[in-house]
Amino acid sequence: MTGGSDRPRLVAVSLKMYFSHARTLEWSRRVAELGARHPAVTGGRAELLVLPTFPSIPATLEIVRGVAGVGAQDLSEHDSGAFTGEVSGAELAEIGAVAAEVGHAERRTLFGETDAVVRAKTAAALRNGLTPVLCVGERLRGEPSAAAEDCIRQLDDALQEADEQALTGRVVVAYEPYWAIGAASAAPTEHIRSVCGALRDHVRGGRGAASQVIYGGSAGPGLLGRLGDSVDGLFLGRFAHDPAAVESVLDEVLAL
């Protein structure tokens, strides 16, 4: 179903900081109801992953339990200590989170996260049993071959500090070209297919079928049907604020 893998398609949603706590919980209830009845989820063809803000993680976990996984939009590179305001991967795992986003373009551009920080946070996620949703992407639009080379470099660099045992864990690579984030539409279909194809070959050559490559960057309904087997899922942002859009993407999973 997914280019030789029998894993379900991953439909991940980052709520960023758009919603209040109350709206997050209402959105989560609607998505939980959707997932509990949608044949793509109940039939094991789609996996839902929700990334709310830190304060909403515990309540969201209770609401979507058994239907969707819950992760964080960030984590500390440290597991404990005098790091005011930080949230560790150890604590996230303790409360039931299953994933943590790492290396998003906004973290890099707005908060100055460097390759070294991304390496440390990727290692922190893996050693605590969390799946890193590792964001990679080129800054400027160019040829797909150059974009793929840049993204593979970012991926390999991000995994450098993880120990050998941690490297057996699942990694989700989210291809999000900087120039497509916040745009009116996603990157061109053939561009996505080319870059994600190269990333999948690289990931599976080194990590096996447990890891996946998904596309983000203004992803929304209608895209997965065009991408077909060239990706393992989508990473949705603002286009998933209406749960009906999530349903549309799940319908596309069934149609593949």
Disulfide bonds with the S-S distance in Angstrom:
none
